[in-house]
Amino acid sequence: MGISDNQNYVLTTHQWNTGETGASITINKTGVHICTATRNECRYTDTIVINKACPEYLPNAFSPNKDGIND
């Protein structure tokens, strides 16, 4: 997840409620994730709520042969 101001400006700092300071983070758990980014004196804040953990592995193909693997 990352935050942008949609104006192609370079945002100079990022602060996540997780304590991370990068422009994007990897989210590994459910909950509320908030990022505040700044450019000069302007602040941009965005929030995302993750309600359900998704599987770590998603197949890129399926075989509907009823063997229980990628059906």
N, C-alpha and C positions, 0 to 999 in steps of 0.2 A: 504494500500500500504506500502511496506517496501523495504529496499535495503539490498543486500547481496553481498559479494565479491566472491561467489561460491567456496571458498577455505576452508570453515568451520572455518575461523578465527573469533574471537570475535571482532566485531567492537565496539570501545569504546565510540564514540560520534556520535550523529546524529543531524543534523540541517536542518529543513525544511524551505522553503520560507514562510510558514505560521507562523513561530516563534516557532513551536512545536519542542521538542527535543527527542521524543521517537523513538524507532526502527521502529514503524509503526504508521500510522494515519488513521482515518476514513475521507474519502473525501465526503463532502456534497454538493459541487457545481462544476460547470464546470470551466475550466481554466487550467493553467499550474501549475503543482506541482513539485517542485524540492527538492531533498534530497541530502545532502553531508554527508557522513559518513567517519570517520577516524579510523585508527589503526596505532599507533605509528606515523610515519611521512607520511604514505600513505593516500591519500584522494580518495574516490570513490564518483562520482556524477551521479545521474540518474534523468531523467525527464519523467513525464507522462502528457499527454494532455487529459483532459476529455472534449469532445465536446458536449455531450448530457446527460442530467440528465435522469437516469433510474427510473422506478417506485420503490417505497419503498417496495411494496408488490408484490411478484411473487408467484402465486399458485403452489403447488407441485403436483397438479392433475388437470385434466380437465374433464368436462362432456359435450360432444357435443350434447346437447339436445335442443339447440336453445332457452334457457331461458334467455340468456344474461349474465349469471353468469358462469365464468370459461369455456366459450365455446372455 
